[in-house]
Amino acid sequence: MRFPIFDFGLRISNKEREREQARLLRTVIADNLSKAGRSLGYVSAIDSNGGTIWIADAQRSDGKRFVVRADELLTAFVELESQLAVEAWISRKGVFRACGGMYD
């Protein structure tokens, strides 16, 4: 049997708690991207099977961008943040990507 979760005297379901945690995490990631000089954009779309997909992009000031597609918005944000970490690692190590993309 599941017991209800109470916050500040209000009954909050696990699903509502998960949604709130995901929203807060998206906010933190968006702030991190902004602090790193990226502008963030995202949109939802319907795929050919009728499911919702999320498309998010982080654009640098030089016009280069990284675009991800995911089934959930939080997943798209996490992918963008992980790309930021990879980009920072590459710039520190002086590694260049031979196949083009964001680093050419």
TORKOL-4160 file (C-alpha; in steps of 0.2 Angstrom, whole numbers, padded with zeros to 4 digits, m for minus):
104
<pt num="1" X="0000" Y="0000" Z="0000"/>
<pt num="2" X="0006" Y="0017" Z="m0005"/>
<pt num="3" X="0005" Y="0031" Z="0008"/>
<pt num="4" X="0002" Y="0049" Z="0002"/>
<pt num="5" X="0016" Y="0061" Z="0003"/>
<pt num="6" X="0013" Y="0078" Z="0012"/>
<pt num="7" X="0022" Y="0094" Z="0008"/>
<pt num="8" X="0017" Y="0109" Z="0019"/>
<pt num="9" X="0001" Y="0101" Z="0023"/>
<pt num="10" X="m0004" Y="0098" Z="0005"/>
<pt num="11" X="m0007" Y="0081" Z="m0002"/>
<pt num="12" X="0005" Y="0078" Z="m0017"/>
<pt num="13" X="0004" Y="0063" Z="m0028"/>
<pt num="14" X="0020" Y="0054" Z="m0033"/>
<pt num="15" X="0017" Y="0059" Z="m0052"/>
<pt num="16" X="0015" Y="0078" Z="m0047"/>
<pt num="17" X="0031" Y="0077" Z="m0037"/>
<pt num="18" X="0040" Y="0069" Z="m0052"/>
<pt num="19" X="0033" Y="0083" Z="m0063"/>
<pt num="20" X="0039" Y="0096" Z="m0051"/>
<pt num="21" X="0056" Y="0089" Z="m0049"/>
<pt num="22" X="0058" Y="0087" Z="m0068"/>
<pt num="23" X="0053" Y="0106" Z="m0070"/>
<pt num="24" X="0066" Y="0111" Z="m0057"/>
<pt num="25" X="0079" Y="0101" Z="m0066"/>
<pt num="26" X="0075" Y="0109" Z="m0083"/>
<pt num="27" X="0076" Y="0126" Z="m0075"/>
<pt num="28" X="0093" Y="0122" Z="m0068"/>
<pt num="29" X="0099" Y="0115" Z="m0085"/>
<pt num="30" X="0092" Y="0130" Z="m0094"/>
<pt num="31" X="0102" Y="0142" Z="m0082"/>
<pt num="32" X="0118" Y="0132" Z="m0084"/>
<pt num="33" X="0116" Y="0133" Z="m0103"/>
<pt num="34" X="0113" Y="0152" Z="m0102"/>
<pt num="35" X="0128" Y="0155" Z="m0091"/>
<pt num="36" X="0138" Y="0146" Z="m0104"/>
<pt num="37" X="0133" Y="0158" Z="m0117"/>
<pt num="38" X="0120" Y="0147" Z="m0125"/>
<pt num="39" X="0102" Y="0152" Z="m0130"/>
<pt num="40" X="0090" Y="0138" Z="m0128"/>
<pt num="41" X="0075" Y="0134" Z="m0138"/>
<pt num="42" X="0063" Y="0119" Z="m0138"/>
<pt num="43" X="0047" Y="0114" Z="m0146"/>
<pt num="44" X="0035" Y="0099" Z="m0146"/>
<pt num="45" X="0029" Y="0090" Z="m0161"/>
<pt num="46" X="0019" Y="0075" Z="m0166"/>
<pt num="47" X="0028" Y="0060" Z="m0174"/>
<pt num="48" X="0021" Y="0049" Z="m0188"/>
<pt num="49" X="0014" Y="0037" Z="m0174"/>
<pt num="50" X="0005" Y="0051" Z="m0165"/>
<pt num="51" X="0017" Y="0052" Z="m0151"/>
<pt num="52" X="0024" Y="0068" Z="m0144"/>
<pt num="53" X="0042" Y="0071" Z="m0147"/>
<pt num="54" X="0053" Y="0086" Z="m0141"/>
<pt num="55" X="0066" Y="0095" Z="m0151"/>
<pt num="56" X="0078" Y="0106" Z="m0142"/>
<pt num="57" X="0093" Y="0116" Z="m0147"/>
<pt num="58" X="0107" Y="0126" Z="m0139"/>
<pt num="59" X="0114" Y="0140" Z="m0150"/>
<pt num="60" X="0131" Y="0148" Z="m0147"/>
<pt num="61" X="0135" Y="0166" Z="m0150"/>
<pt num="62" X="0145" Y="0162" Z="m0166"/>
<pt num="63" X="0129" Y="0154" Z="m0173"/>
<pt num="64" X="0133" Y="0136" Z="m0171"/>
<pt num="65" X="0120" Y="0125" Z="m0163"/>
<pt num="66" X="0117" Y="0108" Z="m0156"/>
<pt num="67" X="0100" Y="0100" Z="m0159"/>
<pt num="68" X="0092" Y="0085" Z="m0150"/>
<pt num="69" X="0076" Y="0075" Z="m0152"/>
<pt num="70" X="0069" Y="0066" Z="m0137"/>
<pt num="71" X="0053" Y="0058" Z="m0131"/>
<pt num="72" X="0053" Y="0068" Z="m0115"/>
<pt num="73" X="0058" Y="0086" Z="m0113"/>
<pt num="74" X="0069" Y="0083" Z="m0098"/>
<pt num="75" X="0079" Y="0070" Z="m0109"/>
<pt num="76" X="0082" Y="0083" Z="m0122"/>
<pt num="77" X="0088" Y="0096" Z="m0109"/>
<pt num="78" X="0100" Y="0083" Z="m0101"/>
<pt num="79" X="0107" Y="0079" Z="m0119"/>
<pt num="80" X="0110" Y="0097" Z="m0122"/>
<pt num="81" X="0119" Y="0099" Z="m0105"/>
<pt num="82" X="0130" Y="0084" Z="m0108"/>
<pt num="83" X="0135" Y="0091" Z="m0125"/>
<pt num="84" X="0140" Y="0107" Z="m0116"/>
<pt num="85" X="0151" Y="0096" Z="m0104"/>
<pt num="86" X="0159" Y="0087" Z="m0119"/>
<pt num="87" X="0162" Y="0104" Z="m0128"/>
<pt num="88" X="0171" Y="0111" Z="m0112"/>
<pt num="89" X="0181" Y="0095" Z="m0111"/>
<pt num="90" X="0186" Y="0096" Z="m0129"/>
<pt num="91" X="0191" Y="0114" Z="m0128"/>
<pt num="92" X="0202" Y="0111" Z="m0112"/>
<pt num="93" X="0211" Y="0096" Z="m0120"/>
<pt num="94" X="0213" Y="0104" Z="m0137"/>
<pt num="95" X="0205" Y="0090" Z="m0146"/>
<pt num="96" X="0197" Y="0094" Z="m0163"/>
<pt num="97" X="0183" Y="0084" Z="m0171"/>
<pt num="98" X="0189" Y="0079" Z="m0189"/>
<pt num="99" X="0171" Y="0074" Z="m0195"/>
<pt num="100" X="0164" Y="0092" Z="m0194"/>
<pt num="101" X="0149" Y="0097" Z="m0184"/>
<pt num="102" X="0150" Y="0110" Z="m0170"/>
<pt num="103" X="0168" Y="0110" Z="m0168"/>
<pt num="104" X="0174" Y="0114" Z="m0186"/>
